[in-house]
Structures are given as structure tokens and as C-alpha cells.
Amino acid sequence: MVLVCEWYTFDTDAELSKNVLTQERCPGGILAKTATRGKNHRRHIASVSPLMSPGSAPMAAASTLSEKVYRAFKRDIIHSVYQPGEALSEKALADRYKGSRTPVREAAVRLQNERLLRIVPNRGYFVAQITLQVLNDIYEFRCAVECAAAELAAAKGVDPESLRKLSEMSLVTCSPDDRESCVRFIEADTAFHMMVARLSRNQMLVQAVGEARSQMERIMFAAIDINYYGEAPGREHREILKAIEERDPEAARQHMYDHIIQSKDKVLGLTGFAARRS
């Protein structure tokens, strides 16, 4: 299997306005309404969110200022502190993350490589847009790498302790009127998918799934105040887990595929693009 992943760019100012999370592009859309909340929550998120890999346990202490700035900057993009398409000042970022401009520049390059930020010469930094094309790219990528990971995990077998942890993660739920429960759900959701990837025993798949989760968490945090999650993700996780436990690679792949497509259909429905889905 050969995966070709391209960096989605925007060549004109007009294209910068095509973000599926903006009110102008999808009037009345639910995600459009929630995405605007990021600025109001900057102080709250910055104060309570640990430096984390996407949705998982806190990362080991950063060894350099550059690494600390990168992790904090990445966290803030994923947690919707900055809005898609928002212009960011290098000086303001340096002040926020208590560093000089050099570590900010280094972090920006890494985040551009991860498709979370755009660097425009002579204009500055722009948070990557979440467009219809980007959504399709994310879900196609997830289908390719996560289905393969689930298939390999089932084929190679999983130890009882890992099965127990996956089962616990699949039981975490989200209440739409409890923001903290939704944050816990996002963390458990990412932990579940990352553990399935690790159980594939393929480090390239682990890295690929980790990149996909950074993108997915942006979407999930944008939808945190609506009933996006419900009971379906937990039920679908348990179906994937059952196939892995029974060492049924075909079923594991199919259940993972169905799970990803269900998520895609729901997200596209919330953004008003369901009827135009490619």
C-alpha cells in the first residue's frame, strides 16, 4: 500500500474564506457557531490544559524552550484557542509563550509540516483552515492507516492487559452540558485509537495515526458544545475491540472503517456539506 499525502495550500485570499467552520461559509451551521468560542476560552484553556500529546497523558518534560513553545502552541491550535484562518503575530506568540522569536519560528515550521499552521512570507502565520477538502483528506487518511492498524492488531494478537485498557477507554462518555466530560472523552478517544495503532507493532502506522489524531482533535474540540459524540463512538469502539480480541482481522478492519465513516458523515452533516460529500 502506497500513501500519498499532500499539503493542502490556499493560493488566493478568496480561498482563505472557504473554511467550513466559518459562519459566512455555512450560515446556521452548528460547528460555525461553536468555533467562534475559541477566543473567549483562551485564558481558561491555557490555564487548565497540560502540555500533552494529542488527547493522551501529559508528555515528558520538554528539554528545551523550543520544545516547550512547540507543545504549547500545538495544544492551543488543537484546543481551538486560535480560530482556523486566524492571523498570528510572531511577537504576540513570543510574549504568550514566554520566549524569543527564534523558538516561535522553529515551532511554526514544525506545525506547518504537521498541517496545523501556514507560514506566508511577508505576512506572518495563519492557523490552517478546516475546509471541505481538508476534512475529506483527513478521513481518507484515517481510513487508510487506522483500518490497517486494526487489521494488524487483530492478526498479531493482543495481551489481556491491553484489552482491559481498551475496554475501559471505550466506556468513557460525554455529556453535552459538561465540558470537562467532553474533554475526558476526547482524551479517551485518542488514547483508544493510539493504543490500537501501537498494538499493530508498526511504528510507521503509529506515527501516521498520531498525525491524524492531531487533526481530529481540532474537529472534536470545535464541536465540544454540541451533542456530536453521543453513544455511537463507544459502541463502535467496543465492536472494534471485540474483533481484535477474537483475532478477526477482516472484521477489525471493517468495524474501524465503519466507525470512521460514521464520524465523517456526522461532521459533514454538522457543517452543512453532507449532500455535497465526495
Secondary structure by P-SEA (a helix, b strand, c coil): cbbbbbcccccccccccccccccccccccaaaaaaaccccaaaaaaacccccccccccccccccaaaaaaaaaaaaaaaccccccbbbbaaaaaaaacccaaaaaaaaaaaaaaccbbbbcccccccccccaaaaaaaaaaaaacaaaaaaaaaaacccaaaaaaaaaaaabbbbcccaaaaaaaaaaaaaaaaaaaaaaccaaaaaaaaaaaaaaaaaaaaacccccccaaaaaaaaaaaaaaaaccaaaaaaaaaaaaaaaaaaaaaaaccccccc
